[in-house]
Amino acid sequence: MKLYVGNLPWSTDDAALNALFSAHGTVESAVVISDRETGRSRGFGFVEMDQADARRAMSELNGHQLESRALKVNEANDKPKRTSNY
């Protein structure tokens, strides 16, 4: 299950995100999304875990304070497919 994690502090990197969620189960992947041009964090990321661990992490970490920021954790929605006008 893929989780969206929003309102991350700018200092959060992939390893810190992984460590935060590892306390709630086995993390398959944890990625903080960064700006392509500047390389700076965009303030959100994605974590993949099995469904039971993901649900537990979601309930425990949604609203959790990390560096004075309340995290937003919910199930990630797949990106809509782009349609071509051609």
C-alpha positions in Angstrom: 0.0 0.0 0.0 1.3 3.4 -0.9 0.9 6.3 1.5 1.1 10.0 0.8 3.0 12.0 3.5 2.5 15.7 3.4 3.6 18.8 5.3 7.1 17.4 5.8 9.7 19.7 7.3 12.2 20.8 4.5 15.0 19.0 6.3 13.4 15.6 5.9 15.2 13.2 3.6 14.5 9.7 2.4 16.4 8.1 5.4 14.5 10.2 8.0 11.2 9.3 6.4 12.1 5.6 6.3 13.1 5.8 10.0 9.9 7.5 11.0 7.7 4.9 9.4 9.9 1.9 10.3 8.7 2.3 13.9 5.3 1.1 12.6 6.2 -1.8 10.4 8.4 -2.8 7.5 9.0 -0.1 4.9 9.4 -1.2 1.3 10.3 2.3 0.1 10.3 5.8 1.3 10.9 8.8 -1.0 10.8 12.5 -0.4 9.9 14.3 -3.6 12.3 17.1 -4.6 12.2 19.9 -7.1 13.9 18.9 -10.3 15.6 22.2 -10.8 16.7 23.2 -7.3 16.9 19.7 -5.7 15.1 21.1 -2.6 12.4 19.1 -0.9 8.8 19.9 -2.1 7.5 19.0 1.4 5.9 15.7 0.6 6.8 12.1 0.0 5.5 8.6 -0.4 6.0 5.5 1.7 5.2 1.9 0.7 4.4 -0.7 3.3 2.2 -3.8 3.5 -1.5 -3.0 4.0 -1.7 -3.8 7.8 1.5 -1.8 8.6 0.4 1.1 6.4 -3.0 1.4 8.1 -1.4 1.3 11.5 1.2 4.0 10.5 -1.5 6.1 8.9 -3.6 6.1 12.1 -0.5 6.7 14.3 1.3 9.4 12.2 -1.5 11.5 10.7 -1.3 14.7 12.7 2.0 13.7 14.3 4.2 16.7 15.0 7.6 16.6 13.3 9.7 19.7 13.8 6.6 21.7 14.7 4.7 20.5 11.6 1.6 18.3 11.7 2.1 15.5 9.2 -0.7 14.6 6.8 -0.7 10.9 6.1 -3.3 9.2 3.9 -3.6 6.6 1.2 -1.9 7.8 -2.0 -4.1 8.2 -5.1 -2.6 7.0 -8.4 -1.7 9.8 -10.8 -4.5 10.1 -13.4 -3.4 8.9 -16.8 -2.7 11.7 -19.3 -4.8 11.7 -22.4 -3.5 12.8 -25.7 -5.4 15.2 -27.9 -3.8 13.8 -31.0 
